[in-house]
Amino acid sequence: MTKHKIVITGGPSTGKTSIINKLESDGFFCFPEFIRSITQEVKLSNDAMEITSNPIVSVDDPYDFNLQLLQGRIDQYQDPKASDKQISFYDRGIPDVLAYMDLFNQTYDETFIDACKSYRYNKIFILPPWEDIYTSDEERYESFEEAKQIYLHLLNTYTKFGYNCIEVPFGNVKERSTFILEHVL
């Protein structure tokens, strides 16, 4: 039986997590967004800077932060809990790390590129910026204009690695999750 690894990506506040939560409540195996957990760790560390923008640019060592993020996404990809599941959904994928690094003009080495080439997903769903639902919170620092730039960087990065991104149309959570499932099942 073929295993399907499906990424749901997009800029901040596009509905990714709501869709992941809906899919999970419908019985699908889903991985949460990994960056929120390490952002909280950075905030709690004694030597951390105050994070007032994307943590990729406000931590003391952005390269190390991105390396941790990359490793966390690789760990999710390799997680044995998903091995007996036909379909696993991911709230962001490995190429997201490079897209954000490109956005903030950060350099990366072959470690990052090799990870994107080695750990391949079956389908990529991308959620476009949606101003009507855009909100910020204590882990989401970007403006709506920055969210549009992130979307373009994500689209470019996934395309560069040979993916055909499927854009998820606007709609309520059920409509959007149904759209995704119709393209997966």
C-alpha positions in Angstrom: 0.0 0.0 0.0 1.4 3.4 -1.0 1.9 5.9 1.8 0.9 9.5 1.0 2.6 12.4 2.7 0.5 15.6 2.1 1.7 19.1 3.0 -0.7 22.0 3.7 1.2 25.2 3.5 0.7 28.9 3.0 1.5 32.2 4.6 0.5 33.0 8.1 -3.3 33.2 9.0 -4.5 31.4 5.9 -6.4 28.7 7.7 -3.8 25.9 7.6 -4.1 24.9 11.2 -7.9 25.0 11.1 -7.9 22.6 8.2 -5.3 20.3 9.9 -7.5 20.3 13.0 -10.6 19.4 10.9 -8.8 16.6 9.1 -7.5 15.3 12.4 -11.0 15.4 13.9 -12.2 13.4 10.8 -9.8 10.6 11.7 -6.7 11.5 9.6 -3.2 11.4 11.0 -1.8 15.0 11.1 1.4 16.7 12.2 1.1 20.1 13.8 3.1 23.2 12.8 6.6 22.6 14.4 7.8 26.2 14.6 5.4 27.1 17.4 7.0 24.7 19.8 10.5 25.9 19.2 9.4 29.6 19.2 8.0 28.9 22.7 11.3 27.3 23.8 13.3 30.4 22.5 10.9 32.7 24.4 11.5 30.7 27.6 15.2 30.5 27.4 17.2 32.9 29.6 19.4 34.3 26.9 16.7 34.8 24.2 16.1 38.1 22.6 12.6 39.5 22.8 10.8 38.2 19.7 8.9 41.0 18.0 9.1 39.7 14.4 9.4 36.4 12.8 11.7 34.3 15.0 13.9 33.4 12.1 15.2 37.0 12.2 14.9 37.8 15.9 16.8 34.9 17.5 20.5 35.2 18.4 21.5 32.5 15.9 19.1 32.3 13.0 21.1 29.5 11.3 20.8 27.3 14.3 17.1 28.1 14.7 16.5 27.1 11.1 18.6 24.0 11.5 16.4 23.0 14.5 13.3 23.7 12.5 14.6 21.7 9.6 15.5 18.7 11.9 12.0 18.9 13.5 10.3 18.7 10.1 12.6 15.8 9.1 11.7 14.1 12.3 8.0 14.5 11.5 8.6 13.1 8.0 10.3 10.1 9.5 8.0 9.7 12.5 7.2 6.0 12.9 3.7 6.8 14.2 2.8 7.7 10.6 4.2 4.5 9.1 1.0 2.5 9.4 -1.1 5.3 8.0 -2.0 5.5 4.4 -2.3 9.3 4.5 -0.4 11.7 6.7 -1.0 15.5 6.6 1.7 18.0 7.6 1.1 21.6 8.7 4.0 22.9 6.6 6.8 20.9 5.0 10.6 20.8 4.8 10.8 23.3 1.9 9.0 25.9 4.0 12.2 26.4 5.9 14.1 27.4 2.8 11.2 29.7 1.6 11.4 31.7 4.8 15.2 31.8 4.7 15.0 33.1 1.2 12.4 35.7 2.2 14.7 37.0 4.9 17.8 36.8 2.7 19.5 34.2 4.9 22.1 31.9 3.4 21.9 28.1 3.8 24.1 25.2 2.8 23.6 21.9 1.1 22.1 20.4 4.3 18.9 22.4 3.6 18.8 21.7 -0.1 19.6 18.0 0.3 16.8 17.6 2.8 14.3 19.1 0.3 15.6 16.7 -2.3 15.7 13.6 -0.1 12.4 13.9 1.8 9.7 14.1 -0.8 6.0 14.7 -0.3 3.2 13.3 -2.6 1.1 16.4 -2.8 1.4 20.1 -1.8 -1.7 22.2 -1.0 -1.1 25.9 -0.7 -3.4 28.4 0.8 -3.4 31.9 -0.6 -3.4 35.0 1.5 -6.9 35.9 2.6 -7.3 39.3 4.2 -10.8 38.6 5.5 -9.5 35.9 7.9 -6.0 37.4 8.6 -5.2 37.8 12.3 -2.0 38.0 14.3 -1.2 36.4 17.6 1.8 36.0 19.9 3.5 33.6 17.5 2.5 35.3 14.3 4.3 38.5 13.7 3.9 39.2 10.0 1.7 41.9 8.5 -0.8 40.9 5.7 1.6 42.4 3.1 4.4 40.2 4.5 2.0 37.2 4.4 1.6 37.8 0.6 5.4 37.8 0.2 5.6 34.6 2.2 3.0 33.0 0.0 5.1 33.8 -3.1 8.3 32.5 -1.6 6.6 29.3 -0.6 5.1 28.8 -4.1 8.5 29.5 -5.7 10.4 27.2 -3.4 8.1 24.2 -3.8 8.0 24.8 -7.6 11.9 24.9 -7.6 11.9 21.5 -6.0 9.6 20.1 -8.7 6.2 20.2 -6.9 3.0 21.2 -8.5 1.2 23.2 -5.8 -2.5 22.9 -5.6 -4.1 26.1 -4.5 -6.9 25.7 -2.0 -9.8 28.0 -2.8 -11.4 30.3 -0.1 -14.3 28.8 1.8 -15.2 27.5 5.2 -13.0 24.9 6.9 -15.3 22.0 5.8 -15.3 23.2 2.2 -11.5 23.6 2.1 -10.8 20.2 3.8 -13.3 18.5 1.4 -11.4 20.1 -1.5 -8.2 18.7 -0.3 -9.6 15.2 0.3 -11.2 15.2 -3.1 -7.7 15.6 -4.6 -6.1 13.0 -2.3 -8.6 10.2 -2.1 
